[in-house]
Amino acid sequence: MKLDVVVETVYAAAQLIAAPDRRFGLAAATVDGRVHGAGQWREPFAIQSIAKVFALAQVIALDGDKVWARVGRRPSSRPYNAISELDTERGIPRNPLLNSGALVVVDRLLELTGGQSCHSVLDLIRAESANPALDVDPAVARAEHERAERNTAIAHLIAAYGNLHHPVDAVLTHYIWQCAIAASCHDLAQAGLLLARGGVGADGRRLLAPQDTRRINATMLTCGAYDASADIAHRVGLPLKSGVGGGILAVAPRVGTVCVWGPGLDSSGNSVSGMLALEHFASLSGWSVF
């Protein structure tokens, strides 16, 4: 089935289970330059934890694999903002796609960028999406700051074990800013092609070594949907990263990317309509890695 037909078919099916206001968007991009979309695929939303993928890519691009000494690569059976595993494992987060792991990545990026962690992530997404107008949504950032108690506790616990090198307030601020970046399905599908192309950027330059790109994709497959990651890998079969803004970015190595957006989350923090749409997309397109 042609990709444009797949996109339209999945979009039509997603409308049956979309949020009450019927908001849903889907964009698919291929490594050979095709882009197809449907619904609200150009409507910006807060990318939230999808930013963790680009932060991880940026820190590896700048510093190689050194970050793995401070954060693991194992799936977690706990929620994305859990504290218990972190204390048991003495401040070493299970993986960089949990809130705890993302805070460690931000801390390292602050070191590597001279205190410009969020700006570094934003610049990467702008460049890879070819959309220099992308920016942080200040209203989302303010709201996140007002309810940051749990992430503050997580950051202080990591710091207590010596795994943060910058003040907690600075790390939290940059973490919140990167989560508040507003982008559309079209933007994220384009930006995610960095990982589908094996680490080669939109300008043709290599940003990541092939083995590092494989590791990021593998981490997304096993950890990208929080405590539901194993079930989602079984159902969808693509490396992906979800965010509580309702977006999900999935990567088919050497083929392309697909980004979906649908408000309405399940108990793990994943978009209900988005995950069902991705399952349908993987089946119709044949993009699953399995």
Legacy VTK file of the C-alpha trace (Angstrom):
# vtk DataFile Version 3.0
C-alpha trace
ASCII
DATASET POLYDATA
POINTS 290 float
0.000 0.000 0.000
1.358 3.452 -0.936
2.457 5.632 1.959
-0.058 8.405 1.287
-2.860 5.834 1.292
-1.547 4.333 4.537
-1.533 7.776 6.165
-5.096 8.558 5.088
-6.346 5.107 6.120
-4.750 5.344 9.568
-6.062 8.866 10.041
-9.603 7.805 9.199
-9.401 4.940 11.698
-7.892 7.189 14.386
-10.870 9.518 14.203
-13.002 6.789 15.742
-10.977 6.815 18.948
-9.590 10.379 18.983
-10.177 12.880 21.775
-13.728 14.244 22.137
-12.794 17.316 20.097
-11.468 15.005 17.361
-7.971 16.455 17.418
-5.487 14.067 15.853
-2.521 14.486 13.540
-0.190 12.148 11.707
2.885 12.757 9.561
5.156 10.232 7.871
8.502 11.117 6.303
10.888 8.919 4.330
14.650 9.046 3.983
14.215 9.743 0.259
12.357 12.978 0.932
8.647 12.151 0.824
6.343 13.599 3.491
2.651 12.815 3.899
0.296 14.054 6.591
-3.312 14.110 7.691
-5.452 15.847 10.269
-3.776 18.374 12.562
-0.307 17.375 11.368
0.938 20.970 11.244
-0.514 22.057 14.598
2.215 22.684 17.200
2.032 20.988 20.594
4.386 20.696 23.557
6.728 17.868 22.661
7.448 17.072 26.335
9.470 13.843 26.663
10.073 13.514 22.912
12.711 16.182 23.561
14.660 13.575 25.552
15.598 11.786 22.328
17.101 14.928 20.796
18.871 15.839 24.040
20.405 12.361 24.134
21.418 12.612 20.469
22.998 15.998 21.108
24.998 14.913 24.148
26.293 11.848 22.275
27.116 13.945 19.203
29.191 16.279 21.404
30.660 13.779 23.861
30.529 10.278 22.432
29.374 7.465 24.703
30.587 8.982 27.989
27.049 9.703 29.172
26.425 5.966 29.612
28.712 6.023 32.656
26.083 8.163 34.398
22.824 6.671 33.113
21.805 3.101 32.303
20.130 1.526 29.275
17.697 -0.788 31.019
13.897 -0.672 30.847
11.978 0.298 33.951
8.815 -1.254 35.309
8.055 1.943 37.223
6.330 5.153 36.044
8.387 7.767 34.209
8.661 9.970 37.319
9.328 7.205 39.843
11.839 7.692 42.646
12.160 4.235 44.228
14.460 2.639 41.606
16.665 5.710 41.606
17.301 5.441 45.339
17.934 1.691 45.160
20.464 2.190 42.362
22.279 5.033 44.115
21.433 7.895 41.781
22.069 6.130 38.464
18.844 6.341 36.408
17.666 3.204 34.626
17.660 4.918 31.215
17.860 8.401 29.653
14.189 8.447 28.615
12.889 8.544 32.177
12.657 11.930 33.872
15.609 11.033 36.093
17.782 9.993 33.163
16.824 13.066 31.173
17.902 15.287 34.066
21.357 13.685 34.007
21.549 14.227 30.224
20.594 17.897 30.674
23.255 18.250 33.362
25.919 16.914 30.981
24.673 19.142 28.158
25.032 22.151 30.437
28.703 21.244 30.781
29.196 20.684 27.064
27.344 23.793 25.864
28.456 26.361 28.403
25.078 26.489 30.108
22.993 26.420 26.912
21.450 22.945 27.160
17.900 23.786 26.092
19.064 26.127 23.330
21.311 23.364 22.021
18.381 20.914 21.825
16.115 23.536 20.263
18.754 24.402 17.654
19.116 20.729 16.749
15.365 20.279 16.253
15.148 23.524 14.278
17.962 22.430 11.960
16.723 18.883 11.404
13.095 19.957 10.875
14.097 22.886 8.617
11.871 25.097 10.751
13.886 27.931 12.352
10.691 29.382 13.844
10.315 26.600 16.435
10.473 27.863 19.998
9.606 27.189 23.625
5.955 27.736 24.603
6.276 30.086 27.611
2.809 29.213 28.990
3.692 25.514 29.067
7.049 26.264 30.680
5.397 28.358 33.406
2.841 25.631 34.114
5.588 23.010 34.368
7.552 25.178 36.787
4.485 25.492 39.004
4.105 21.717 39.367
7.745 20.627 39.401
7.801 19.214 42.938
8.367 15.596 41.928
11.059 16.364 39.373
12.687 18.613 41.976
12.751 15.689 44.414
14.227 13.428 41.734
16.938 15.972 40.910
17.869 16.448 44.567
18.152 12.682 45.045
20.444 12.361 42.013
22.494 15.270 43.336
22.714 13.622 46.751
24.464 10.676 45.091
26.854 13.019 43.258
25.412 12.437 39.774
24.493 16.081 39.070
27.264 18.623 38.598
25.142 21.770 38.289
22.669 23.393 40.690
19.324 21.605 40.762
17.457 24.784 39.802
19.519 25.230 36.647
19.086 21.611 35.568
15.337 21.736 36.184
14.924 24.993 34.292
16.626 23.679 31.179
14.764 20.366 31.433
11.420 22.181 31.667
12.281 24.480 28.769
13.168 21.603 26.453
9.938 19.788 27.319
8.006 22.988 26.488
9.340 23.196 22.922
6.326 23.427 20.606
6.480 21.506 17.328
4.092 19.769 14.957
3.938 16.196 13.690
5.456 17.473 10.444
8.361 19.092 12.310
9.096 16.049 14.453
8.822 13.548 11.601
11.369 15.608 9.663
13.672 16.021 12.665
13.498 12.317 13.519
14.948 11.384 10.134
18.340 11.983 11.746
17.887 8.589 13.411
16.360 6.919 10.353
19.364 8.005 8.273
21.786 6.393 10.696
22.990 9.660 12.221
23.320 11.755 9.067
21.782 15.205 9.449
19.474 17.069 7.111
22.465 18.946 5.665
24.232 15.688 4.756
26.796 15.894 7.533
27.227 13.014 9.959
26.207 14.010 13.498
26.191 10.554 15.091
28.236 7.433 14.490
26.172 4.503 13.163
26.688 2.508 16.358
25.525 5.426 18.498
22.416 5.823 16.357
21.660 2.127 16.785
21.980 2.489 20.550
19.579 5.440 20.631
17.051 3.545 18.507
17.435 0.456 20.681
16.873 2.545 23.816
13.728 4.014 22.270
12.433 0.538 21.435
12.981 -0.826 24.939
12.356 2.309 27.024
10.528 4.916 24.941
7.000 4.250 26.214
7.910 4.161 29.916
6.631 1.143 31.856
4.515 0.116 28.810
7.556 -0.172 26.533
7.609 -3.970 26.289
3.919 -4.129 25.411
4.267 -1.333 22.848
7.301 -3.017 21.250
5.159 -6.151 20.930
2.259 -4.235 19.391
4.033 -1.683 17.191
7.550 -2.976 16.630
9.233 0.396 16.102
11.666 2.456 18.181
9.573 5.332 19.529
9.309 8.021 22.156
6.091 9.309 23.631
5.365 12.509 25.532
2.576 13.562 27.860
1.699 16.299 25.378
0.077 13.522 23.341
2.811 13.152 20.740
4.727 10.019 19.741
7.709 9.910 17.372
8.584 6.529 15.843
11.610 5.600 13.721
11.965 2.931 11.058
15.754 2.711 10.522
16.827 3.279 6.908
13.171 3.812 5.912
11.561 6.818 7.585
9.703 8.214 10.559
6.122 8.675 11.667
4.841 11.137 14.253
1.340 11.080 15.701
-0.413 13.467 18.055
-3.589 12.774 19.973
-4.571 14.237 23.356
-5.852 11.694 25.828
-3.348 9.553 27.734
-3.379 6.076 29.205
-2.155 5.257 32.713
1.478 5.112 31.508
1.370 8.590 29.966
1.075 7.487 26.323
-1.446 8.807 23.799
-4.304 6.296 23.463
-5.251 7.233 19.910
-1.596 7.676 18.973
-0.522 4.186 19.999
-3.487 2.566 18.263
-2.703 4.583 15.141
0.955 3.528 15.208
-0.023 -0.112 15.573
-2.293 0.232 12.533
0.381 2.155 10.614
3.071 -0.466 11.286
0.735 -3.211 10.078
-0.260 -1.443 6.849
3.138 0.023 5.967
5.328 -2.960 6.829
7.757 -0.609 8.596
8.048 -2.728 11.752
11.618 -3.743 12.544
10.461 -7.304 13.260
LINES 1 291
290 0 1 2 3 4 5 6 7 8 9 10 11 12 13 14 15 16 17 18 19 20 21 22 23 24 25 26 27 28 29 30 31 32 33 34 35 36 37 38 39 40 41 42 43 44 45 46 47 48 49 50 51 52 53 54 55 56 57 58 59 60 61 62 63 64 65 66 67 68 69 70 71 72 73 74 75 76 77 78 79 80 81 82 83 84 85 86 87 88 89 90 91 92 93 94 95 96 97 98 99 100 101 102 103 104 105 106 107 108 109 110 111 112 113 114 115 116 117 118 119 120 121 122 123 124 125 126 127 128 129 130 131 132 133 134 135 136 137 138 139 140 141 142 143 144 145 146 147 148 149 150 151 152 153 154 155 156 157 158 159 160 161 162 163 164 165 166 167 168 169 170 171 172 173 174 175 176 177 178 179 180 181 182 183 184 185 186 187 188 189 190 191 192 193 194 195 196 197 198 199 200 201 202 203 204 205 206 207 208 209 210 211 212 213 214 215 216 217 218 219 220 221 222 223 224 225 226 227 228 229 230 231 232 233 234 235 236 237 238 239 240 241 242 243 244 245 246 247 248 249 250 251 252 253 254 255 256 257 258 259 260 261 262 263 264 265 266 267 268 269 270 271 272 273 274 275 276 277 278 279 280 281 282 283 284 285 286 287 288 289
